[in-house]
Amino acid sequence: MLPNAADVGAAPTRGLQRFDPIALPVAPGIPKAPKIELPGLPAYAPQNMPSQDIIRSRATLTLKARLTEDGEPIPNGLVWRLFSAIPAIDGRATLIASSESSEANFEVPAGSYILHVGFGRAGVVKRIDFTGVKTQETITLNAGGLRLDAMVGDGQTIEPARLSFDVYSDAETESDRDLIASDVPPNKVLRLNAGTYHIVSSYGSVNASVRADIRVEPGKVTDATLQHRAALLTMKLVRELGGEAIADTAWSVTTASGDPVRESVGAFPSMVLASGDYVIVARNNDKVYQRAFAVEPGQNTDVEVLTSDLAETPDPLAGSGD
């Protein structure tokens, strides 16, 4: 006869509502195990309901930008970046979303954010407290444009490839200025925050430069033309005026007081020099030739050094040979 399931501690066949302790079988002659009180466990683990923030559709934060308070929305060229207002463990701001559209639409949860909107080199940073309700906000950049050019002499244009501009922030001293943009070509519109900027115009790469402080007005393109006092020189070592240039010639240019300005090698070296007095030195086949020359603003010319212009004194840039 088979033993009763209850007599050997087998679990009942009824559906379990709780995980109750199961009685162990007791064999004859073996003492009964001590009773252990265990907490009852539910037969299933209840599932957490999804967060309301997940199942609820997020509202949109819509952002537009304009140059001035009464200006029209900017149609293109904007870069939007939305950061968390709470910095990360390393102290850096966490980027939440970005856009390059004229109108930024961010679907983000309610909270505080740091917004940076850039327009060229103009930009603004603003704290946004988003309530989670569909919101539209327009940001005023208070920015404008700056277009630079330069001329030389009595209004002569300058070859664009030889002209560039550096734009600095306004400050009392040179060391306190920050470089905003470098090697800016002529007639390019720079987008800048409204304010005063220090401009350095370089004609060539030697010593012809001029400076000016220029104010950028909001909502406008400011045109500025700087005036250079310099000229483009092409140097030649010849045996007679109008003769053929002698190759393998090394050139040195110093000021009238002997300060080095530029060195070059070649039959036809060209350079732009600021107006003033210079000494041009040519070295060829261990011989040194020199000529004094005055640079006049806008007077581009060929400077010929004759082989008869032997230097009366040693080359000021030549070493002692030791």
Salt bridges, closest charged atoms under 4 A:
GLU37 OE2 - LYS35 NZ 3.84
ASP53 OD1 - ARG56 NH1 3.25
GLU69 OE1 - ARG66 NH2 3.35
GLU103 OE1 - LYS64 NZ 3.55
ASP129 OD1 - ARG127 NE 3.27
GLU137 OE2 - LYS126 NZ 2.46
GLU159 OE1 - ARG162 NE 3.35
GLU174 OE1 - ARG177 NH1 2.52
GLU174 OE2 - ARG211 NH1 3.33
ASP213 OD1 - HIS198 ND1 2.71
GLU217 OE2 - ARG215 NE 3.53
ASP223 OD1 - ARG147 NE 2.56
GLU304 OE2 - LYS236 NZ 3.52
ASP315 OD2 - ARG283 NE 3.16
